[in-house]
Amino acid sequence: MALLDAATEERIQGGPGLPQQRRLITELPGPRSAAILARKAEAVPAGVGHTVPVAAVAAGGGVVVDADGNSLIDLGSGIAVTTVGNVHPKIAAAVAAQAAQFTHTCFMISPYESYIEVAEALNRLTPGDFAKKSALFNSGAEAVENAIKIARKHTGRSAVVAFDHGYHGRTNLTMALTAKSMPYKSGFGPFAPEVYRAPMSYPFRDGLTGPDAAARAISQIEKQIGADNLAAIIIEPIQGEGGFIVPAEGFLPALADWCRANGVVFIADEVQTGFARTGHMFASEIFGVVPDLITTAKGIAGGLPLAAVTGRAEIMDASHSGGLGGTYGGNPIACAAALAAIDVFENDGVIERAQQIGSILTARLRALQAQDPRIGDVRGHGAMIAAEFVDPETNAPDTALTAAVAKAAIAQGVIVLTCGTYGNVIRFLPPLSIGDDLLGEGLDVVAEALAAA
Ligand SMILES: *Cc1c(COP(=O)(O)O)cnc(C)c1O
């Protein structure tokens, strides 16, 4: 397997930074983190939870360092955000330079060039060789809300279809689009109307081919909603929070074809899968689908809050002037960070690195699976790989095992995240700036945690 050559490693990691090692000086949390987390419990509501019981003070390459000097291996990237690594030097420099120029004018008051440059880059990089336009926002949920607004205005229809296991955010409309009740929706309704749910393709659990799964979904949509009432379907090409579910081949193209034939806007929510994460600039490319609209956020700007809706110009132009926007959308510092991140994505071997990391993760997890039938499935693309944990006798989701493995790995200084409708999936989303040694050590710790569980 091709290892990273030194020059590429230096480019991606941006040169020397934090010591790239796992180092536990205290149990987690150490005394300083514990004191800060005690203040969190007093000052921040319980609803804002946290996964790793430390207070971060620095991060870069493949590590997060806490207030007690513990250095943890990062296999989560702050949920797929720091794809190019924390404090990437190009991004840090761009942010500092912009902060010295101006921090805000409001793009709707006095526009600035960097927003337009980000839009031009997104229009160029997203799939589809037709005229495109982009609008910028602050978060993934806000991008999704706006994609739905645009699709409704364009079609003059109101219904929207989302899918089983889908996740689209925590605002009112995006809670309605999200499938899972706990913890995202429970008690927070009533939810936005005219949102319907269709069955997803989940090869490990439904055994259907892509075309058959699409036919099942389309039949339900036609019978229960009717194409004439449907503005859009929104789907993650690979589901994120829902369990890194990779739809069977042919599922997404069949849905996209049906949308095109029926005047329905096909929205790919690439908030988690976008920007090299899957070993492709966008995951839609893996499946050969060209969405009408794409929502992006997480990986776009190296950790600065930015999000976008990009799509066919004639759809994006549906709204009257003043119908889209927001005070902070496309903030100049976030745009500067995005332009630097896009430079890294395009020029510094990041996509190839995501593919290498995918090979390492997949090979290691499949080897573990061969010895341990509690790993029911290993799936994903690039640096977005997951293991689904099951009862080997029945294939029933094993939520308790998953939680135990994740907890033990974190206690040993490896940040891993769980996901899935049944909470029985561990997802690996390392920053692409992580070195092979550290990635391997992180996987060793997870393997030990599984063996001990
Ligand atoms: C995280 C996520 C969102 C929501 O993004 P926020 O920035 O947290 O609002 C929407 N869609 C997908 C697929 C996501 O992974």
The ligand as a MOL file (V3000), in Angstrom:
LIG
                    3D

  0  0  0     0  0            999 V3000
M  V30 BEGIN CTAB
M  V30 COUNTS 15 15 0 0 0
M  V30 BEGIN ATOM
M  V30 1 C -23.9340 17.8550 10.2330 0
M  V30 2 C -24.9160 17.7240 9.1370 0
M  V30 3 C -25.9200 18.6890 8.9190 0
M  V30 4 C -26.1080 19.8580 9.8410 0
M  V30 5 O -24.9970 20.7000 9.8320 0
M  V30 6 P -24.8100 21.7740 11.0150 0
M  V30 7 O -23.6380 22.5940 10.5610 0
M  V30 8 O -24.5510 20.9960 12.2510 0
M  V30 9 O -26.0630 22.5600 11.0690 0
M  V30 10 C -26.7500 18.5310 7.8320 0
M  V30 11 N -26.6250 17.4860 7.0080 0
M  V30 12 C -25.6940 16.5400 7.1740 0
M  V30 13 C -25.5930 15.4100 6.2140 0
M  V30 14 C -24.8080 16.6170 8.2550 0
M  V30 15 O -23.8920 15.6650 8.4480 0
M  V30 END ATOM
M  V30 BEGIN BOND
M  V30 1 1 1 2
M  V30 2 1 2 3
M  V30 3 2 2 14
M  V30 4 1 3 4
M  V30 5 2 3 10
M  V30 6 1 4 5
M  V30 7 1 5 6
M  V30 8 2 6 7
M  V30 9 1 6 8
M  V30 10 1 6 9
M  V30 11 1 10 11
M  V30 12 2 11 12
M  V30 13 1 12 13
M  V30 14 1 12 14
M  V30 15 1 14 15
M  V30 END BOND
M  V30 END CTAB
M  END
